[in-house]
Amino acid sequence: GMTNIFQTALRLVGSKIKSAGRVEVHHGIGNESKWGTICENQFDIKAAQVVCKELGFKGAAMVVPCCEVFGQGTGHIWMENVKCLGGEPSITMCPHSGWGQTHCSHDKDVGVICETEQTNKTGMVSQEIRSNRNSCPNM
């Protein structure tokens, strides 16, 4: 097939545990590629499911709106109006407004908490939110 020179990678930022954080995508060509955030507009549990599975987790426990828990990003806001069905192999395959085509600001950077083998949804999620809130200087 066609080789896509656009490279995209994914990470969760702003959390003490690997399975939770602000969602950031690394997008662009070669040295010009940069990390950026995803706007929470239309981003739902199905989109979170795609992100979490793409990162190797069992699924998604919840979508976390900006910004008390995981903070806000800087630089690019890469995606907005992300609408996934839930089964896509990558967040980049979900329809969205177009790379960098956003009318969003960093106070809408979306976060997720992924489900792991250990996640008992209630305990783990609230504990993660509490421990992060406590570490935020502005709270």
N, CA, C and O atoms as CSV, one atom per row, in Angstrom:
chain,resi,resn,atom,element,x,y,z
A,1,GLY,N,N,0.831,-1.212,0.000
A,1,GLY,CA,C,0.000,0.000,0.000
A,1,GLY,C,C,0.860,1.255,0.000
A,1,GLY,O,O,2.082,1.180,-0.130
A,2,MET,N,N,0.227,2.387,0.144
A,2,MET,CA,C,0.935,3.660,0.171
A,2,MET,C,C,1.635,3.834,1.505
A,2,MET,O,O,1.094,3.476,2.551
A,3,THR,N,N,2.826,4.378,1.466
A,3,THR,CA,C,3.511,4.667,2.719
A,3,THR,C,C,3.086,6.053,3.165
A,3,THR,O,O,3.126,7.010,2.391
A,4,ASN,N,N,2.686,6.149,4.398
A,4,ASN,CA,C,2.291,7.450,4.916
A,4,ASN,C,C,3.486,8.053,5.639
A,4,ASN,O,O,3.941,7.509,6.645
A,5,ILE,N,N,3.997,9.171,5.136
A,5,ILE,CA,C,5.171,9.768,5.765
A,5,ILE,C,C,4.803,10.520,7.041
A,5,ILE,O,O,5.675,10.895,7.824
A,6,PHE,N,N,3.498,10.735,7.243
A,6,PHE,CA,C,3.090,11.348,8.505
A,6,PHE,C,C,3.176,10.298,9.603
A,6,PHE,O,O,2.582,9.225,9.499
A,7,GLN,N,N,3.908,10.612,10.635
A,7,GLN,CA,C,4.047,9.678,11.746
A,7,GLN,C,C,3.205,10.180,12.911
A,7,GLN,O,O,3.213,11.373,13.215
A,8,THR,N,N,2.491,9.294,13.554
A,8,THR,CA,C,1.739,9.714,14.719
A,8,THR,C,C,2.019,8.754,15.867
A,8,THR,O,O,1.999,7.536,15.694
A,9,ALA,N,N,2.279,9.319,17.037
A,9,ALA,CA,C,2.457,8.525,18.243
A,9,ALA,C,C,1.520,9.105,19.294
A,9,ALA,O,O,0.945,10.176,19.098
A,10,LEU,N,N,1.371,8.407,20.389
A,10,LEU,CA,C,0.383,8.748,21.398
A,10,LEU,C,C,0.998,8.607,22.783
A,10,LEU,O,O,1.808,7.708,23.011
A,11,ARG,N,N,0.622,9.485,23.714
A,11,ARG,CA,C,1.094,9.334,25.097
A,11,ARG,C,C,0.066,9.942,26.057
A,11,ARG,O,O,-0.791,10.732,25.661
A,12,LEU,N,N,0.178,9.547,27.329
A,12,LEU,CA,C,-0.627,10.148,28.397
A,12,LEU,C,C,0.327,10.901,29.312
A,12,LEU,O,O,1.357,10.364,29.719
A,13,VAL,N,N,-0.015,12.145,29.637
A,13,VAL,CA,C,0.882,13.045,30.364
A,13,VAL,C,C,0.205,13.619,31.607
A,13,VAL,O,O,-1.018,13.760,31.644
A,14,GLY,N,N,0.998,13.947,32.617
A,14,GLY,CA,C,0.482,14.696,33.757
A,14,GLY,C,C,-0.029,13.844,34.894
A,14,GLY,O,O,-0.763,14.326,35.757
A,15,SER,N,N,0.358,12.565,34.901
A,15,SER,CA,C,-0.140,11.652,35.913
A,15,SER,C,C,1.005,10.832,36.485
A,15,SER,O,O,2.042,10.662,35.843
A,16,LYS,N,N,0.810,10.326,37.693
A,16,LYS,CA,C,1.835,9.476,38.298
A,16,LYS,C,C,1.744,8.042,37.801
A,16,LYS,O,O,2.699,7.276,37.937
A,17,ILE,N,N,0.596,7.668,37.221
A,17,ILE,CA,C,0.493,6.292,36.726
A,17,ILE,C,C,0.377,6.284,35.209
A,17,ILE,O,O,-0.172,7.203,34.601
A,18,LYS,N,N,0.912,5.216,34.614
A,18,LYS,CA,C,1.003,5.111,33.152
A,18,LYS,C,C,-0.357,5.079,32.465
A,18,LYS,O,O,-0.491,5.503,31.317
A,19,SER,N,N,-1.362,4.574,33.173
A,19,SER,CA,C,-2.650,4.312,32.523
A,19,SER,C,C,-3.617,5.496,32.562
A,19,SER,O,O,-4.801,5.339,32.263
A,20,ALA,N,N,-3.120,6.673,32.928
A,20,ALA,CA,C,-3.996,7.843,32.998
A,20,ALA,C,C,-3.225,9.096,32.620
A,20,ALA,O,O,-2.006,9.157,32.781
A,21,GLY,N,N,-3.944,10.099,32.115
A,21,GLY,CA,C,-3.296,11.374,31.831
A,21,GLY,C,C,-3.977,12.158,30.724
A,21,GLY,O,O,-4.982,11.738,30.150
A,22,ARG,N,N,-3.392,13.308,30.449
A,22,ARG,CA,C,-3.834,14.144,29.329
A,22,ARG,C,C,-3.387,13.442,28.052
A,22,ARG,O,O,-2.252,12.975,27.957
A,23,VAL,N,N,-4.277,13.372,27.080
A,23,VAL,CA,C,-3.945,12.666,25.837
A,23,VAL,C,C,-3.152,13.595,24.919
A,23,VAL,O,O,-3.589,14.706,24.616
A,24,GLU,N,N,-1.987,13.130,24.484
A,24,GLU,CA,C,-1.191,13.908,23.536
A,24,GLU,C,C,-0.794,13.038,22.349
A,24,GLU,O,O,-0.428,11.872,22.501
A,25,VAL,N,N,-0.877,13.637,21.166
A,25,VAL,CA,C,-0.468,12.951,19.945
A,25,VAL,C,C,0.732,13.675,19.355
A,25,VAL,O,O,0.846,14.899,19.428
A,26,HIS,N,N,1.625,12.883,18.767
A,26,HIS,CA,C,2.831,13.423,18.153
A,26,HIS,C,C,2.593,13.307,16.659
A,26,HIS,O,O,2.506,12.200,16.129
A,27,HIS,N,N,2.488,14.428,15.981
A,27,HIS,CA,C,2.072,14.384,14.590
A,27,HIS,C,C,2.922,15.299,13.728
A,27,HIS,O,O,3.386,16.345,14.183
A,28,GLY,N,N,3.123,14.896,12.473
A,28,GLY,CA,C,3.867,15.719,11.528
A,28,GLY,C,C,4.845,14.891,10.729
A,28,GLY,O,O,4.798,13.662,10.755
A,29,ILE,N,N,5.723,15.558,10.024
A,29,ILE,CA,C,6.687,14.864,9.166
A,29,ILE,C,C,8.088,15.015,9.745
A,29,ILE,O,O,8.578,16.125,9.953
A,30,GLY,N,N,8.710,13.886,9.996
A,30,GLY,CA,C,10.117,13.876,10.435
A,30,GLY,C,C,10.400,14.812,11.590
A,30,GLY,O,O,9.721,14.768,12.616
A,31,ASN,N,N,11.412,15.670,11.420
A,31,ASN,CA,C,11.815,16.601,12.477
A,31,ASN,C,C,10.768,17.662,12.765
A,31,ASN,O,O,10.820,18.330,13.797
A,32,GLU,N,N,9.821,17.814,11.854
A,32,GLU,CA,C,8.784,18.828,12.024
A,32,GLU,C,C,7.629,18.323,12.876
A,32,GLU,O,O,6.694,19.069,13.169
A,33,SER,N,N,7.694,17.049,13.276
A,33,SER,CA,C,6.569,16.521,14.045
A,33,SER,C,C,6.656,16.969,15.499
A,33,SER,O,O,7.741,17.063,16.072
A,34,LYS,N,N,5.500,17.242,16.080
A,34,LYS,CA,C,5.447,17.803,17.432
A,34,LYS,C,C,4.326,17.180,18.239
A,34,LYS,O,O,3.334,16.697,17.694
A,35,TRP,N,N,4.507,17.202,19.556
A,35,TRP,CA,C,3.444,16.756,20.453
A,35,TRP,C,C,2.366,17.834,20.544
A,35,TRP,O,O,2.662,19.029,20.538
A,36,GLY,N,N,1.125,17.395,20.626
A,36,GLY,CA,C,0.020,18.327,20.818
A,36,GLY,C,C,-1.148,17.625,21.492
A,36,GLY,O,O,-1.127,16.411,21.699
A,37,THR,N,N,-2.157,18.398,21.827
A,37,THR,CA,C,-3.262,17.868,22.617
A,37,THR,C,C,-4.505,17.600,21.762
A,37,THR,O,O,-4.526,17.866,20.560
A,38,ILE,N,N,-5.534,17.067,22.417
A,38,ILE,CA,C,-6.828,16.815,21.782
A,38,ILE,C,C,-7.889,17.604,22.541
A,38,ILE,O,O,-7.939,17.559,23.770
A,39,CYS,N,N,-8.728,18.317,21.819
A,39,CYS,CA,C,-9.799,19.106,22.418
A,39,CYS,C,C,-10.920,18.183,22.886
A,39,CYS,O,O,-11.252,17.209,22.211
A,40,GLU,N,N,-11.505,18.495,24.055
A,40,GLU,CA,C,-12.530,17.613,24.616
A,40,GLU,C,C,-13.881,17.679,23.891
A,40,GLU,O,O,-14.747,16.843,24.148
A,41,ASN,N,N,-14.082,18.657,22.986
A,41,ASN,CA,C,-15.356,18.733,22.252
A,41,ASN,C,C,-15.633,17.429,21.512
A,41,ASN,O,O,-14.831,16.998,20.683
A,42,GLN,N,N,-16.760,16.806,21.811
A,42,GLN,CA,C,-17.222,15.556,21.197
A,42,GLN,C,C,-16.425,14.314,21.583
A,42,GLN,O,O,-16.810,13.203,21.221
A,43,PHE,N,N,-15.331,14.479,22.305
A,43,PHE,CA,C,-14.506,13.330,22.707
A,43,PHE,C,C,-15.259,12.579,23.809
A,43,PHE,O,O,-15.533,13.142,24.869
A,44,ASP,N,N,-15.593,11.307,23.557
A,44,ASP,CA,C,-16.388,10.570,24.539
A,44,ASP,C,C,-15.700,9.259,24.928
A,44,ASP,O,O,-14.548,9.017,24.565
A,45,ILE,N,N,-16.422,8.424,25.667
A,45,ILE,CA,C,-15.842,7.178,26.179
A,45,ILE,C,C,-15.401,6.252,25.032
A,45,ILE,O,O,-14.473,5.461,25.202
A,46,LYS,N,N,-16.055,6.345,23.877
A,46,LYS,CA,C,-15.648,5.504,22.741
A,46,LYS,C,C,-14.292,5.947,22.200
A,46,LYS,O,O,-13.470,5.119,21.807
A,47,ALA,N,N,-14.066,7.257,22.185
A,47,ALA,CA,C,-12.761,7.779,21.765
A,47,ALA,C,C,-11.695,7.396,22.798
A,47,ALA,O,O,-10.571,7.039,22.445
A,48,ALA,N,N,-12.067,7.476,24.073
A,48,ALA,CA,C,-11.138,7.088,25.149
A,48,ALA,C,C,-10.763,5.610,25.020
A,48,ALA,O,O,-9.614,5.226,25.240
A,49,GLN,N,N,-11.752,4.792,24.658
A,49,GLN,CA,C,-11.547,3.360,24.448
A,49,GLN,C,C,-10.478,3.128,23.381
A,49,GLN,O,O,-9.592,2.289,23.549
A,50,VAL,N,N,-10.570,3.879,22.283
A,50,VAL,CA,C,-9.606,3.742,21.185
A,50,VAL,C,C,-8.201,4.141,21.658
A,50,VAL,O,O,-7.226,3.443,21.380
A,51,VAL,N,N,-8.108,5.267,22.374
A,51,VAL,CA,C,-6.820,5.736,22.901
A,51,VAL,C,C,-6.206,4.676,23.821
A,51,VAL,O,O,-5.037,4.316,23.677
A,52,CYS,N,N,-7.002,4.188,24.758
A,52,CYS,CA,C,-6.490,3.239,25.753
A,52,CYS,C,C,-6.045,1.931,25.112
A,52,CYS,O,O,-4.993,1.391,25.453
A,53,LYS,N,N,-6.852,1.424,24.180
A,53,LYS,CA,C,-6.473,0.168,23.518
A,53,LYS,C,C,-5.238,0.355,22.647
A,53,LYS,O,O,-4.387,-0.530,22.558
A,54,GLU,N,N,-5.150,1.518,22.006
A,54,GLU,CA,C,-3.974,1.801,21.178
A,54,GLU,C,C,-2.708,1.809,22.039
A,54,GLU,O,O,-1.629,1.443,21.572
A,55,LEU,N,N,-2.848,2.226,23.283
A,55,LEU,CA,C,-1.707,2.260,24.204
A,55,LEU,C,C,-1.482,0.917,24.904
A,55,LEU,O,O,-0.569,0.779,25.718
A,56,GLY,N,N,-2.311,-0.057,24.583
A,56,GLY,CA,C,-2.109,-1.399,25.125
A,56,GLY,C,C,-2.893,-1.721,26.384
A,56,GLY,O,O,-2.655,-2.756,27.007
A,57,PHE,N,N,-3.827,-0.854,26.776
A,57,PHE,CA,C,-4.636,-1.132,27.959
A,57,PHE,C,C,-5.913,-1.864,27.569
A,57,PHE,O,O,-6.276,-1.946,26.396
A,58,LYS,N,N,-6.590,-2.399,28.604
A,58,LYS,CA,C,-7.780,-3.215,28.400
A,58,LYS,C,C,-8.916,-2.405,27.787
A,58,LYS,O,O,-9.653,-2.912,26.941
A,59,GLY,N,N,-9.060,-1.171,28.201
A,59,GLY,CA,C,-10.150,-0.328,27.724
A,59,GLY,C,C,-10.099,0.984,28.472
A,59,GLY,O,O,-9.085,1.315,29.085
A,60,ALA,N,N,-11.194,1.739,28.426
A,60,ALA,CA,C,-11.237,3.046,29.081
A,60,ALA,C,C,-12.177,3.021,30.275
A,60,ALA,O,O,-13.271,2.460,30.202
A,61,ALA,N,N,-11.749,3.629,31.372
A,61,ALA,CA,C,-12.611,3.749,32.543
A,61,ALA,C,C,-13.392,5.055,32.491
A,61,ALA,O,O,-14.578,5.084,32.822
A,62,MET,N,N,-12.735,6.136,32.077
A,62,MET,CA,C,-13.442,7.404,31.987
A,62,MET,C,C,-12.699,8.468,31.199
A,62,MET,O,O,-11.484,8.401,31.012
A,63,VAL,N,N,-13.467,9.454,30.742
A,63,VAL,CA,C,-12.906,10.644,30.101
A,63,VAL,C,C,-12.774,11.692,31.204
A,63,VAL,O,O,-13.709,11.890,31.980
A,64,VAL,N,N,-11.634,12.358,31.281
A,64,VAL,CA,C,-11.413,13.358,32.315
A,64,VAL,C,C,-11.268,14.734,31.668
A,64,VAL,O,O,-10.306,14.982,30.942
A,65,PRO,N,N,-12.220,15.625,31.930
A,65,PRO,CA,C,-12.125,16.956,31.327
A,65,PRO,C,C,-10.970,17.753,31.930
A,65,PRO,O,O,-10.526,17.479,33.046
A,66,CYS,N,N,-10.503,18.719,31.192
A,66,CYS,CA,C,-9.448,19.608,31.662
A,66,CYS,C,C,-9.994,20.472,32.813
A,66,CYS,O,O,-11.199,20.723,32.850
A,67,CYS,N,N,-9.189,20.916,33.711
A,67,CYS,CA,C,-7.726,20.753,33.772
A,67,CYS,C,C,-7.267,20.394,35.183
A,67,CYS,O,O,-6.068,20.277,35.437
A,68,GLU,N,N,-8.235,20.218,36.113
A,68,GLU,CA,C,-7.828,20.046,37.518
A,68,GLU,C,C,-6.935,18.848,37.757
A,68,GLU,O,O,-6.032,18.897,38.591
A,69,VAL,N,N,-7.183,17.773,37.029
A,69,VAL,CA,C,-6.505,16.527,37.357
A,69,VAL,C,C,-5.167,16.377,36.639
A,69,VAL,O,O,-4.150,16.104,37.276
A,70,PHE,N,N,-5.161,16.554,35.325
A,70,PHE,CA,C,-3.938,16.297,34.558
A,70,PHE,C,C,-3.298,17.556,33.982
A,70,PHE,O,O,-2.300,17.471,33.267
A,71,GLY,N,N,-3.853,18.704,34.282
A,71,GLY,CA,C,-3.270,19.947,33.794
A,71,GLY,C,C,-3.539,20.171,32.314
A,71,GLY,O,O,-4.172,19.346,31.655
A,72,GLN,N,N,-3.052,21.296,31.799
A,72,GLN,CA,C,-3.241,21.566,30.375
A,72,GLN,C,C,-1.919,21.558,29.643
A,72,GLN,O,O,-0.863,21.804,30.226
A,73,GLY,N,N,-1.995,21.271,28.352
A,73,GLY,CA,C,-0.797,21.201,27.531
A,73,GLY,C,C,-0.382,22.565,27.014
A,73,GLY,O,O,-0.979,23.587,27.354
A,74,THR,N,N,0.655,22.564,26.184
A,74,THR,CA,C,1.125,23.791,25.538
A,74,THR,C,C,1.346,23.457,24.069
A,74,THR,O,O,1.317,22.290,23.679
A,75,GLY,N,N,1.563,24.474,23.269
A,75,GLY,CA,C,1.867,24.225,21.858
A,75,GLY,C,C,0.630,23.870,21.056
A,75,GLY,O,O,-0.431,24.470,21.232
A,76,HIS,N,N,0.771,22.901,20.181
A,76,HIS,CA,C,-0.306,22.555,19.252
A,76,HIS,C,C,-1.517,21.925,19.933
A,76,HIS,O,O,-1.388,21.193,20.915
A,77,ILE,N,N,-2.695,22.225,19.392
A,77,ILE,CA,C,-3.888,21.432,19.689
A,77,ILE,C,C,-4.164,20.733,18.365
A,77,ILE,O,O,-4.600,21.366,17.404
A,78,TRP,N,N,-3.908,19.425,18.315
A,78,TRP,CA,C,-3.910,18.732,17.034
A,78,TRP,C,C,-5.290,18.318,16.547
A,78,TRP,O,O,-5.572,18.376,15.350
A,79,MET,N,N,-6.169,17.894,17.486
A,79,MET,CA,C,-7.437,17.310,17.059
A,79,MET,C,C,-8.614,17.895,17.817
A,79,MET,O,O,-8.511,18.199,19.005
A,80,GLU,N,N,-9.743,18.053,17.115
A,80,GLU,CA,C,-10.980,18.492,17.739
A,80,GLU,C,C,-12.138,17.757,17.071
A,80,GLU,O,O,-12.018,17.301,15.934
A,81,ASN,N,N,-13.266,17.643,17.789
A,81,ASN,CA,C,-14.449,16.944,17.268
A,81,ASN,C,C,-14.104,15.524,16.825
A,81,ASN,O,O,-14.504,15.077,15.750
A,82,VAL,N,N,-13.353,14.828,17.678
A,82,VAL,CA,C,-12.981,13.440,17.411
A,82,VAL,C,C,-14.215,12.570,17.680
A,82,VAL,O,O,-14.757,12.571,18.785
A,83,LYS,N,N,-14.645,11.839,16.668
A,83,LYS,CA,C,-15.847,11.005,16.793
A,83,LYS,C,C,-15.519,9.566,16.436
A,83,LYS,O,O,-15.502,9.203,15.259
A,84,CYS,N,N,-15.261,8.751,17.440
A,84,CYS,CA,C,-14.915,7.350,17.196
A,84,CYS,C,C,-16.128,6.447,17.373
A,84,CYS,O,O,-17.057,6.764,18.115
A,85,LEU,N,N,-16.099,5.318,16.676
A,85,LEU,CA,C,-17.122,4.287,16.903
A,85,LEU,C,C,-16.707,3.408,18.084
A,85,LEU,O,O,-17.550,2.817,18.758
A,86,GLY,N,N,-15.403,3.333,18.323
A,86,GLY,CA,C,-14.899,2.570,19.461
A,86,GLY,C,C,-14.012,1.407,19.069
A,86,GLY,O,O,-13.240,0.914,19.891
A,87,GLY,N,N,-14.109,0.964,17.832
A,87,GLY,CA,C,-13.316,-0.187,17.399
A,87,GLY,C,C,-12.111,0.157,16.540
A,87,GLY,O,O,-11.390,-0.735,16.094
A,88,GLU,N,N,-11.887,1.448,16.305
A,88,GLU,CA,C,-10.760,1.845,15.448
A,88,GLU,C,C,-9.429,1.436,16.080
A,88,GLU,O,O,-9.267,1.524,17.298
A,89,PRO,N,N,-8.460,0.982,15.244
A,89,PRO,CA,C,-7.157,0.582,15.784
A,89,PRO,C,C,-6.312,1.764,16.262
A,89,PRO,O,O,-5.359,1.583,17.020
A,90,SER,N,N,-6.662,2.968,15.820
A,90,SER,CA,C,-5.889,4.142,16.217
A,90,SER,C,C,-6.796,5.364,16.262
A,90,SER,O,O,-7.732,5.485,15.471
A,91,ILE,N,N,-6.513,6.264,17.191
A,91,ILE,CA,C,-7.274,7.506,17.322
A,91,ILE,C,C,-7.190,8.319,16.018
A,91,ILE,O,O,-8.095,9.093,15.707
A,92,THR,N,N,-6.107,8.139,15.267
A,92,THR,CA,C,-5.922,8.894,14.023
A,92,THR,C,C,-6.924,8.457,12.954
A,92,THR,O,O,-7.111,9.161,11.962
A,93,MET,N,N,-7.572,7.301,13.145
A,93,MET,CA,C,-8.537,6.797,12.170
A,93,MET,C,C,-9.961,7.249,12.471
A,93,MET,O,O,-10.876,6.979,11.693
A,94,CYS,N,N,-10.150,7.927,13.579
A,94,CYS,CA,C,-11.473,8.452,13.898
A,94,CYS,C,C,-11.659,9.773,13.168
A,94,CYS,O,O,-10.719,10.562,13.068
A,95,PRO,N,N,-12.867,10.024,12.654
A,95,PRO,CA,C,-13.105,11.320,12.020
A,95,PRO,C,C,-12.839,12.466,12.996
A,95,PRO,O,O,-13.154,12.357,14.181
A,96,HIS,N,N,-12.262,13.562,12.505
A,96,HIS,CA,C,-12.058,14.759,13.326
A,96,HIS,C,C,-12.000,15.959,12.393
A,96,HIS,O,O,-12.101,15.812,11.175
A,97,SER,N,N,-11.840,17.140,12.963
A,97,SER,CA,C,-11.912,18.365,12.155
A,97,SER,C,C,-10.744,18.556,11.194
A,97,SER,O,O,-10.797,19.418,10.317
A,98,GLY,N,N,-9.712,17.772,11.351
A,98,GLY,CA,C,-8.514,17.936,10.520
A,98,GLY,C,C,-7.341,18.331,11.406
A,98,GLY,O,O,-7.522,19.067,12.376
A,99,TRP,N,N,-6.152,17.858,11.089
A,99,TRP,CA,C,-4.977,18.109,11.920
A,99,TRP,C,C,-4.733,19.597,12.106
A,99,TRP,O,O,-4.507,20.327,11.141
A,100,GLY,N,N,-4.781,20.038,13.353
A,100,GLY,CA,C,-4.507,21.438,13.669
A,100,GLY,C,C,-5.671,22.365,13.336
A,100,GLY,O,O,-5.576,23.573,13.549
A,101,GLN,N,N,-6.756,21.823,12.824
A,101,GLN,CA,C,-7.925,22.642,12.470
A,101,GLN,C,C,-8.851,22.728,13.679
A,101,GLN,O,O,-9.906,22.093,13.701
A,102,THR,N,N,-8.471,23.493,14.663
A,102,THR,CA,C,-9.298,23.562,15.871
A,102,THR,C,C,-9.624,25.004,16.219
A,102,THR,O,O,-8.881,25.928,15.885
A,103,HIS,N,N,-10.746,25.175,16.893
A,103,HIS,CA,C,-11.129,26.485,17.431
A,103,HIS,C,C,-11.159,26.302,18.930
A,103,HIS,O,O,-12.117,26.691,19.598
A,104,CYS,N,N,-10.114,25.713,19.448
A,104,CYS,CA,C,-10.119,25.263,20.827
A,104,CYS,C,C,-8.985,25.952,21.569
A,104,CYS,O,O,-8.093,26.534,20.952
A,105,SER,N,N,-9.022,25.886,22.888
A,105,SER,CA,C,-7.911,26.412,23.678
A,105,SER,C,C,-7.469,25.326,24.655
A,105,SER,O,O,-8.187,24.348,24.866
A,106,HIS,N,N,-6.298,25.493,25.246
A,106,HIS,CA,C,-5.737,24.443,26.091
A,106,HIS,C,C,-6.544,24.185,27.363
A,106,HIS,O,O,-6.287,23.204,28.060
A,107,ASP,N,N,-7.513,25.044,27.678
A,107,ASP,CA,C,-8.335,24.725,28.855
A,107,ASP,C,C,-9.406,23.692,28.505
A,107,ASP,O,O,-10.291,23.405,29.312
A,108,LYS,N,N,-9.316,23.137,27.289
A,108,LYS,CA,C,-10.209,22.031,26.911
A,108,LYS,C,C,-9.415,20.788,26.516
A,108,LYS,O,O,-9.938,19.912,25.827
A,109,ASP,N,N,-8.152,20.705,26.950
A,109,ASP,CA,C,-7.341,19.513,26.648
A,109,ASP,C,C,-7.914,18.299,27.362
A,109,ASP,O,O,-8.091,18.323,28.580
A,110,VAL,N,N,-8.206,17.239,26.616
A,110,VAL,CA,C,-8.878,16.095,27.217
A,110,VAL,C,C,-7.897,15.102,27.841
A,110,VAL,O,O,-6.767,14.943,27.379
A,111,GLY,N,N,-8.360,14.442,28.900
A,111,GLY,CA,C,-7.594,13.381,29.540
A,111,GLY,C,C,-8.425,12.113,29.618
A,111,GLY,O,O,-9.644,12.150,29.452
A,112,VAL,N,N,-7.765,10.994,29.871
A,112,VAL,CA,C,-8.474,9.726,30.038
A,112,VAL,C,C,-7.877,8.940,31.201
A,112,VAL,O,O,-6.723,9.136,31.583
A,113,ILE,N,N,-8.685,8.059,31.745
A,113,ILE,CA,C,-8.170,7.044,32.665
A,113,ILE,C,C,-8.499,5.703,32.027
A,113,ILE,O,O,-9.661,5.388,31.772
A,114,CYS,N,N,-7.458,4.919,31.775
A,114,CYS,CA,C,-7.641,3.627,31.120
A,114,CYS,C,C,-7.885,2.537,32.154
A,114,CYS,O,O,-7.452,2.616,33.304
A,115,GLU,N,N,-8.588,1.531,31.695
A,115,GLU,CA,C,-8.879,0.381,32.539
A,115,GLU,C,C,-7.704,-0.580,32.413
A,115,GLU,O,O,-7.220,-0.838,31.311
A,116,THR,N,N,-7.255,-1.101,33.529
A,116,THR,CA,C,-6.169,-2.085,33.502
A,116,THR,C,C,-6.680,-3.326,34.216
A,116,THR,O,O,-7.800,-3.336,34.727
A,117,GLU,N,N,-5.871,-4.360,34.252
A,117,GLU,CA,C,-6.268,-5.573,34.976
A,117,GLU,C,C,-6.584,-5.215,36.435
A,117,GLU,O,O,-7.465,-5.814,37.051
A,118,GLN,N,N,-5.861,-4.240,36.973
A,118,GLN,CA,C,-6.027,-3.873,38.383
A,118,GLN,C,C,-7.201,-2.932,38.640
A,118,GLN,O,O,-7.681,-2.824,39.768
A,119,THR,N,N,-7.656,-2.258,37.597
A,119,THR,CA,C,-8.672,-1.228,37.837
A,119,THR,C,C,-9.938,-1.837,38.355
A,119,THR,O,O,-10.628,-2.593,37.671
A,120,ASN,N,N,-10.233,-1.476,39.624
A,120,ASN,CA,C,-11.607,-1.719,40.009
A,120,ASN,C,C,-12.104,-0.316,39.839
A,120,ASN,O,O,-11.674,0.593,40.550
A,121,LYS,N,N,-13.014,-0.124,38.896
A,121,LYS,CA,C,-13.287,1.207,38.370
A,121,LYS,C,C,-13.430,2.281,39.426
A,121,LYS,O,O,-12.857,3.360,39.281
A,122,THR,N,N,-14.172,2.017,40.474
A,122,THR,CA,C,-14.422,3.088,41.437
A,122,THR,C,C,-13.167,3.462,42.210
A,122,THR,O,O,-12.749,4.620,42.186
A,123,GLY,N,N,-12.567,2.511,42.885
A,123,GLY,CA,C,-11.435,2.795,43.764
A,123,GLY,C,C,-10.284,3.468,43.060
A,123,GLY,O,O,-9.817,4.532,43.467
A,124,MET,N,N,-9.831,2.830,41.992
A,124,MET,CA,C,-8.648,3.260,41.265
A,124,MET,C,C,-8.834,4.665,40.684
A,124,MET,O,O,-7.949,5.515,40.779
A,125,VAL,N,N,-9.997,4.884,40.084
A,125,VAL,CA,C,-10.255,6.158,39.428
A,125,VAL,C,C,-10.268,7.305,40.427
A,125,VAL,O,O,-9.600,8.319,40.221
A,126,SER,N,N,-11.025,7.151,41.506
A,126,SER,CA,C,-11.115,8.255,42.463
A,126,SER,C,C,-9.778,8.475,43.168
A,126,SER,O,O,-9.413,9.608,43.481
A,127,GLN,N,N,-9.062,7.400,43.411
A,127,GLN,CA,C,-7.745,7.506,44.058
A,127,GLN,C,C,-6.775,8.271,43.157
A,127,GLN,O,O,-6.006,9.114,43.621
A,128,GLU,N,N,-6.828,7.959,41.868
A,128,GLU,CA,C,-5.945,8.617,40.907
A,128,GLU,C,C,-6.261,10.109,40.835
A,128,GLU,O,O,-5.351,10.937,40.800
A,129,ILE,N,N,-7.545,10.450,40.814
A,129,ILE,CA,C,-7.927,11.855,40.738
A,129,ILE,C,C,-7.502,12.583,42.003
A,129,ILE,O,O,-6.983,13.697,41.934
A,130,ARG,N,N,-7.718,11.963,43.154
A,130,ARG,CA,C,-7.324,12.593,44.419
A,130,ARG,C,C,-5.827,12.814,44.494
A,130,ARG,O,O,-5.380,13.902,44.855
A,131,SER,N,N,-5.047,11.800,44.160
A,131,SER,CA,C,-3.597,11.941,44.310
A,131,SER,C,C,-3.059,12.999,43.357
A,131,SER,O,O,-2.105,13.700,43.693
A,132,ASN,N,N,-3.649,13.123,42.183
A,132,ASN,CA,C,-3.190,14.146,41.255
A,132,ASN,C,C,-3.616,15.529,41.682
A,132,ASN,O,O,-2.841,16.481,41.589
A,133,ARG,N,N,-4.858,15.647,42.155
A,133,ARG,CA,C,-5.332,16.947,42.611
A,133,ARG,C,C,-4.431,17.494,43.705
A,133,ARG,O,O,-4.094,18.678,43.734
A,134,ASN,N,N,-4.050,16.584,44.612
A,134,ASN,CA,C,-3.227,17.034,45.729
A,134,ASN,C,C,-1.869,17.538,45.278
A,134,ASN,O,O,-1.245,18.358,45.951
A,135,SER,N,N,-1.415,17.043,44.132
A,135,SER,CA,C,-0.089,17.446,43.677
A,135,SER,C,C,-0.131,18.712,42.821
A,135,SER,O,O,0.908,19.202,42.377
A,136,CYS,N,N,-1.336,19.239,42.593
A,136,CYS,CA,C,-1.438,20.450,41.773
A,136,CYS,C,C,-1.232,21.695,42.619
A,136,CYS,O,O,-1.961,21.915,43.586
A,137,PRO,N,N,-0.257,22.500,42.269
A,137,PRO,CA,C,0.058,23.678,43.082
A,137,PRO,C,C,-1.071,24.699,43.131
A,137,PRO,O,O,-1.199,25.444,44.103
A,138,ASN,N,N,-1.901,24.733,42.067
A,138,ASN,CA,C,-2.907,25.797,42.037
A,138,ASN,C,C,-4.240,25.399,42.661
A,138,ASN,O,O,-5.210,26.151,42.569
A,139,MET,N,N,-4.304,24.229,43.293
A,139,MET,CA,C,-5.575,23.793,43.872
A,139,MET,C,C,-5.677,24.214,45.336
A,139,MET,O,O,-6.681,23.933,45.990
